[in-house]
Structure formats: C-alpha cells, structure tokens
Amino acid sequence: MSTDANCIFCKIAEGKIPSSKVYEDEDILVFHDINPWAPVHFLLIPKQHIASMAHVGPEHTEILGRMMALAPQLAKQQGCEPYPEGGFRIIINTGVQGMQEVHHLHIHVIGGPRPWKKG
C-alpha cells in the first residue's frame, strides 16, 4: 500500500496524528471532520494514498465501492435521520477548482438537522 510521507491524511491513517475515529478496517479509515459543517460530518479515506478522484482507475473499483456502501450505514449510526425525510450529502472535492484542500481522496458525509454552516 502506497502512502505519502507529507500527506496529513496518510499520517492520520498511520496513527501518527490522532483523529476521532468512526470506523476502521484494513483498507479504510473513517473519522470526524475537525471543522464540521453540520451536526454529522465525517470523512471516509482509503488508507492507500490516492491523491484525488482524478487519479482513480479501474484498480480502485473495489475500495471505492466499499467506501460508498459503508457511508449510509455510518451516516445512520452517527445520527442522520432515515430516508426520505432525513438523509445526508456525500461530497468528493477534486482539485483546486473543485475545492479540494487535502490532496488525498476523501469522501465527506454530511447530515443532520438544517441549517448547516455551509452547503
């Protein structure tokens, strides 16, 4: 598994920087956003360093599928109300113009009662 020694999310995945973990397995780490926009706001990251969605290839199909399947389960566990009245947003920022701040692929899951700070 490749990592980037200068990447903050790689350091979090390696346990070098603490995080408020929601879920972890061999390939995926999920943790609360340090600056949440909403009552529920967590990030799913692959432990393998993938810089952005622009860097995703066919070899990443399994990990991204697992992350997307995990998101609704964790959203419910973290307090998002059930569909259809409740719900959550999934956001993947890509590149500078896409507002990506940390260049390690991450999925924001954001939910809970409105109004939110952003979005």
DALINDA-V859534 format. One record per residue. RES is the residue in three letters. PSI is psi in whole degrees, 0 to 359 (* if undefined). Layout:
# DALINDA-V859534
RES&PSI ; RES&PSI
This chain:
# DALINDA-V859534
MET&130 ; SER&143 ; THR&166 ; ASP&117 ; ALA&339 ; ASN&1 ; CYS&125 ; ILE&323 ; PHE&327 ; CYS&319 ; LYS&321 ; ILE&315 ; ALA&327 ; GLU&355 ; GLY&10 ; LYS&336 ; ILE&130 ; PRO&154 ; SER&164 ; SER&92 ; LYS&140 ; VAL&322 ; TYR&150 ; GLU&139 ; ASP&194 ; GLU&328 ; ASP&344 ; ILE&141 ; LEU&137 ; VAL&131 ; PHE&158 ; HIS&141 ; ASP&137 ; ILE&338 ; ASN&73 ; PRO&145 ; TRP&340 ; ALA&170 ; PRO&324 ; VAL&121 ; HIS&106 ; PHE&165 ; LEU&138 ; LEU&129 ; ILE&147 ; PRO&143 ; LYS&331 ; GLN&138 ; HIS&115 ; ILE&120 ; ALA&320 ; SER&176 ; MET&332 ; ALA&344 ; HIS&4 ; VAL&136 ; GLY&182 ; PRO&332 ; GLU&348 ; HIS&2 ; THR&313 ; GLU&312 ; ILE&319 ; LEU&322 ; GLY&317 ; ARG&319 ; MET&316 ; MET&325 ; ALA&330 ; LEU&328 ; ALA&310 ; PRO&326 ; GLN&313 ; LEU&325 ; ALA&315 ; LYS&315 ; GLN&328 ; GLN&356 ; GLY&4 ; CYS&137 ; GLU&154 ; PRO&155 ; TYR&142 ; PRO&342 ; GLU&325 ; GLY&221 ; GLY&189 ; PHE&167 ; ARG&146 ; ILE&125 ; ILE&133 ; ILE&104 ; ASN&140 ; THR&118 ; GLY&171 ; VAL&313 ; GLN&338 ; GLY&8 ; MET&27 ; GLN&122 ; GLU&323 ; VAL&122 ; HIS&64 ; HIS&122 ; LEU&129 ; HIS&147 ; ILE&120 ; HIS&133 ; VAL&120 ; ILE&130 ; GLY&188 ; GLY&175 ; PRO&141 ; ARG&162 ; PRO&148 ; TRP&165 ; LYS&320 ; LYS&169 ; GLY&*
